[in-house]
């Protein structure tokens, strides 16, 4: 099944967020049939509140890649970039692809 990015509206903050093809694939693999109702920032706030932690411990920062405001459950120290959920997943997928390519290059060189 082919998935495409969808724009959804958050039920809490009414902002439009992207429900990416990768997330849709993950939801499908886990057997989840409903689309998310909250954006990643509001999901994080709800998770923090449910765990009984103080939601003010989360920090809103701008994504180092796209500049979009995002919320993180820690206080950034400034020496590492902070990414929004979408950019983080993109970077992670790119690094895994590069890692796979470098491993195949090593296998060729080892022969």
C-alpha positions, -999 to +999 in steps of 0.1 A: +000+000+000+013+034-009+011+062+016+012+100+010+017+128+034-015+143+047-022+176+064-043+173+095-056+198+120-047+195+157-078+193+180-060+212+208-041+240+191-059+240+157-026+241+139-021+221+107+005+194+109+018+168+085+009+131+090+038+118+070+039+087+049+064+071+073+041+077+103+011+063+083+032+032+075+041+028+112+005+032+123-006+006+097+022-019+109+011-015+145-026-021+135-037+014+144-066+025+123-073+061+135-053+091+124-037+112+152-059+139+165-031+160+180+001+175+165+034+162+178+038+192+202+004+186+218+010+149+220+042+155+239+023+178+263-004+153+269+022+125+275+040+147+300+007+156+318-004+119+319+028+109+335+023+134+363+052+156+354+051+193+351+044+204+315+063+236+321+095+215+320+091+212+282+107+238+261+095+254+228+124+259+204+128+264+166+138+235+145+174+237+134+165+224+099+132+241+089+128+267+116+093+255+127+085+259+164+086+226+182+083+214+218+109+192+234+108+175+269+142+188+279+162+221+281+186+223+251+221+232+260+228+249+227+257+227+214+236+202+195+208+210+170+172+204+179+149+192+152+111+190+148+096+155+146+094+155+108+130+167+103+143+144+130+128+114+112+141+126+079+177+130+093+174+096+110+164+079+077+192+096+058+218+085+084+205+049+082+207+050+044+243+064+045+252+039+071+239+011+049+259+025+019+291+028+039+287-008+051+283-021+016+313+000+005+334-016+033+322-051+022+334-044-014+367-030-001+372-060+022+369-085-007 
